[in-house]
């Protein structure tokens, strides 16, 4: 088989970027040894962050980073969707709107006036929204950034023709399996781990700090299975036992995944109390 | 059971000598070590690695260490870990699967047997291990992975002379005195360690040390301290009527009350010395030629644990909490002939929102008996 034939039989991968910091794309590049295997398994056809050699669509698989924050991007994601068979969002921005979704509770005009000398040139939407609010998404990867092991796992499953499946349990299970001491119980830190989806490997509690929920709600997130995590009980505990004032409780939930249901609703409850 | 009931005095220098002997016999020595605000099992070499002078204070949802300046080596009762991780590994690779012409081959990846000497196990930990032995070794599904790790364990237990607020082993008949399941047992009293063998292997090691016998006065004093520890426990479980009383409480409104607080985060089951639930995962590589088949600690509090084809048997937190507690205190008895709870109190301390199962159980049983009266 010639090289050209092999090129043609491998599924074509494209990586697109919207409003984001590029950290999740870097997680792809950080696959190191596995990146070579990935390059053998897939034809990396379009990945501007990695190569200026960009092949046109259609593509078999697309990884989409970033949220939708401009009118232009809202159009672009629709054209991306038309060119790809399987669309996977990578990271908190694409999956949940990201940290920039904090604007959804604020006045965009006042931000523009405060930051830019000529705000009239800024073309931006009032909201930052996840990809799934604009086009159908086949699979969502959570995290800020994503876990490269999870990314590899999902791609491996797709290549094998298996429906990808990732755990939706709490970070606490990863902490305990790893032998971390609970930072909430032993240090009184307001850790979001009990209501946050596992997958990161509990890296923050492993370094003695509290989880800030970058993998989103543990189960029942948006369309996922199960019941929404019991954020109300955890929030009450932050307030009553750990002495967080309502605005701080609100800010715990209104973070990187603050625009996701259950975190969004919990922050709204505490917003009213501030 | 103590071998011939011989009780010796073990000085600190004797203890170091004992560590050296264990080391020379190929044992990795593991003991409680202060880390990140608690004690965790860590590999140690010296007596000075043990948490001398530290004490733990535990209450629902809260754990704090305090340095008292005392010379006690075993002032900390326990951390989040029981003996569970030593035999039932948090993640255990089971099979290495490789694609071949005929289909695939699956090679078992049994752990290498390593000799591990654990110092500082408590009576509740021993009771938990005995229950896990029953689950993994004595049932018809004998588990070779667990067995390999278990065979390498040498256990040096410590009798408790101080009860935590969260302890209730006395009411579960599992402590605070270690009765069996250890190789050696220590009792720390008045700056002295008393040592007694519980197995042939323990007795052999003791004879190597050639210690002097403890006086009857110190032995009585130590026994009194352990008895006082039992008396001082403020939590207890009344097991009258179990298991049926809990089955009768199946529709009790209290389940919904506790579910309103429960995070379904699974911490209680992770720290429980007896919880044995696990799941398996496949980790294929990109070439699709190899896959690892591994076992991980799982919990009845996760959404997926209750999932069978087409249906989730335990969709709500109420279902999950009821499942867990009913198993611990009722169906465990039907299944294995013992309670599934050993009274260590870890699930109370390490619950982030401080749910106290002794309180939940007594509420469930008290009003259910009233309603049936």
Interface residues (C-beta under 8 A of the other chain):
Chain A: X34 X37 X38 X40 X41 X152 X153 X155 X156 X157 X159 X160 X167 X168 X169 X170 X172 X173 X176 X177 X178 X179 X180 X181 X182 X183 X184 X185 X186 X187 X188 X191 X193 X194 X195 X208 X218 X219 X220 X225 X226 X227 X229 X230 X232 X233 X234 X237 X241
Chain B: X35 X36 X37 X38 X40 X61 X62 X63 X64 X79 X80 X81 X85 X90 X91 X260 X261 X262 X263 X264 X265 X266 X267 X270 X271 X283 X284 X285 X286 X287 X288 X296 X297 X298 X299 X302 X303 X304 X307 X312 X315 X316 X317 X349 X350 X351 X352 X353 X354
